[in-house]
């Protein structure tokens, strides 16, 4: 259906949602700094379910979240 809508010969179906993408971005920035920076700022204006996914990932790799106003 996506190939028909876009007119492209092939298409991709991704299950990556915005919460998972935000958690991946956090982990990528953590890895870029080789784990030396373990605080990550999260805006309090994002969806609560996104914060929950980010918090779950952060707890697993030892990142302290700072959730506040930008």
N, C-alpha and C positions, 0 to 999 in steps of 0.2 A: 504494500500500500504506500509506504514512504517513497519507494522508487517511482511509483506512478505519480505521486503528488509533486515530487521534485523534478521529475523528468530525467533523473540520473539512472545509469545502467545498473548500479548496485547501491545498496543502502546498509545502514548499521542501526541496530536497536540497542541503545545503551540503557542500563539500569542505574546509572550513576545519577543520584539526585543532588539537590543543592546542599543538603546537610553533609552527605558523604564527600562531596567536592570540597566543602569548607574544611572538613577534618583532614582530607588528603593534603590540602594546601598548608595546614598547620604542621602536619608531619613532615612535609617536604621542606618547609623553612627550618624546622628543628634539625633535620638531617643536614641541610646545607651548612649550618653552623656547628656541625659535629657534636650536637648535644650540649654545647657550652652555654647556650641561652635557653633556659627552661621556663620562661614566662611567656605567655601568649595573651595578647589583648583581644577580647571579643566584645563587640558592641552589644549593649543591652537592647538595642532596637531590632535585632534579628529575631526570627521565629523561635519560640521556646523549644520546639522539637529539634531545630538545628543546634541550639546550645547543648541540648542533651546528647546528641551524637558527638559533638566536639568534645564535651566533657568526658564521655566514655572513652574516646580515643586518647585524650590527654592523660587520664588516669592510668591507662595501660602502659604509657611510655614515660611517665614521670614529668609531665609538663604541668606547671601551675597556671591556671587560667585566671585572668583578671577580667571580670565582666562588669562593664561600667559604661557611662556615657562617653561618646567620642569627644 
